[in-house]
Amino acid sequence: MTDHMRPDEILHTQRSSHYMPEDERRKFQNPEAILSRVGLKPGDIFIEMGCGEGFFTLPAAKIVKQNGVVYGIDTNLTAINKLENQAKQLGLSNIETRVAEAENTILCTACADIIFFGIVLHDFKNPEQVLKNAIIMLKPGGILVNFDWKKLHTPFGPPVKIRFSEEQAESLIEKAGFKLKNTIDYPPYNYLITAVLKTE
């Protein structure tokens, strides 16, 4: 079946069980720089929905240090197991994981400093519900972050047809009840959106 598929389609099809090697991904995405740019700091509570094997979760745990907590949520048990094993090898004890669908997950009320979506918003069955859940979990002054693929043909990533453009993602986030803070280009393939609760 994969003989007639483009590499980006194969990558997306296998996403649930195979991930791009970290060294390859780091050539165009720097998790530490991205997390620093959105203001993650020691002591923060950080929730990542669709965390995979921990490309952002593990660096986040290092940044928030022992007085902070990082939650990694994903439907893929294999990915979560790999994340947990890496955390153990790195001596990180401030990560809590859960195998669950983001649509059905509310970890807390007004507890998170940052809720992070790392190239996954387009993968959720119901992104509107996931964003509404984020409103409940985000504390006043907290930040919602959506880092995603541009809706363009790129050497890596999911099929263009399922991606959200910056405008589509902004619209989803606003309709869910957030106030857009900033949208920036993250060359060569991505963009970064930050938002806060509308009540602020």
N, C-alpha and C positions, 0 to 999 in steps of 0.2 A: 504493500500500500504506500509506503513512504518513498518508493522509487520515483514517483511523479510529483512529489511535494518539494517546495522550496525549502532551503535550510531554516529560514525563520519559522515556517509552518511546522517543521519537524521539531524544532526547539519548543514551540508552544505546545504541540501535541504531547510531548514527553515531559512537560513542566512538572507534572505531579510526581514523577519519579526520578527525573534527571535534571540537574541544574548546571548552568554554565560554570566552568571552573572559576574560582575566585580570582586567580591571577589574570585570566582573560577579561573578566568583568571589570576589574580594577583599572584596566587600561582606559576606560571611558566613564567609570563611576567611582568616585572616592567617598566611601561611606563616612569616614571621619570628617572630611571637609563639609559634606552635606549636613551632617548632624551639628557640626559647629556653626554652620551658617544659619540654621534655624534656631539656634540659641540653647541647645541642650547643655546642661551644666551639672556639676556635682550636686547630689541630693534630689535630683528630679525623679518623678515617676513617669516612666516612658512606656507606652503601650504600642506594640506593632501588630497590626492585623495582616495576616498573610505573610508571616515572618520567614517561611521557608527554612533553610538550613542556618540562618542567622547572619547573613551578609551585613545587615544593619544592626541586628539585635546584639551581637557580640561586641562590636565597637561601642554601642550605646551603653552597655554594662560597664565597660572600662571608663567611659566618660562620667557616668553618674556616681561611680565609686560605691563603696560599701554602705553609705548612708542614703543611697538611692535604690530604686527597684525598677527592673525592666521586665515587662510581660511580653512573651512571644506566643501568638495565637496562630495556628494553622490547622488545616484539615488533614494534612499529610503526616501520618505517624512516623514514617521513615525519616522525613526531614526533621521532625521534632527530636527524634532519637539522636540524629547526627548533631543537632544543635546542642543538646544536653551533653553529649560526649565531648564536644569541643569546649564547652563551658567548663567541664570538669578538668580537662587537660590544661586549660588556661587559668585554673584556680578561681573562676568566677562563681560566686555563690549568691549573687544578687539577681539571678534570672529565674523567673517563674514561667512555666510553659503550660499550654493547654491545647489539646487536640479538639478543635471545635470549629463550627462555621461562624464566621463573623456576624452573619445575620441573626444568630441566636445567642450572641455573647455580649453581656453587660457585666463587666468585672466589678464595678463600683459606681458610686454616685459622686460626681464632682471631685475626683481624686487625681486625675492625670494632668501633668504639666504639658506633655506632648503626646498626641495620638498620631501615629505615623503609618502611611500607606506607601510602601516601596514597590512601585511598578506592579500593583495588584488591583487597583480600583476597577479596572475593566474586566477582571476575572471573577468578581463576585456575582452570584446569581441575582442579588438584589442590592445594588450599591446604594440605593436610596435608604434602605433600612439600615445598612451598615453605618451610613453617615448619621442617621437619626440616633443610633445607639451611641455613636461617638459624642453627640451632644450631651447625653446623660453622663458619660464618664469624664468629660473634660471639665476641669475646674475653672472658675472665673480667672481670666488672665492667661489661661492655657492656650496652646496653639495646635491647630490641626494642620498636618503636613501631607501633601500629595505629591510624590515624586514619580513621574511617569514618562512613558515613551511619547515622542511627538508622533502625530498622525502622518507619518511619512515613511517611505520605504527606507529601511536601514539594514545593514549587514546582519544585525542580531534582532532578537525580540519577536513578539507575537505578530500574527497577521495584521496588516494595516487596518483591515475592515473592522476589527474588534476594538481597536484603540480609541481612546477618547482624545480629541483635540483639546488644546488649552481652553477653548471657549466651551466645549461640552462639559469638561470637568468643572470649570468655574460655575456653570449653570446648575449642575447637580449639587455642588457644595452650597451654593446660595439658596437653592430651593429647599434644602434640608434644614436650613435655619442658621447658617453661618454668614459672617461678614468677611468678604475677601480682604486680605491684608496686602498680599503681594503675589505677583506671578513673574517669574524670571526664566530666561532661557538658560539651560544647562547643556552647553554644547559638548559633543556634537549631536547627540540623539535624544536628549531628554529635556523636560521642563520641571519647574518646582513651584508649587502653589502653597501658600500659607494662608490660614484663615483663623478667625477668632469667633467667639459666640456673639450673636447679634445684640445681646443685652449690654455689651460693653460700649 
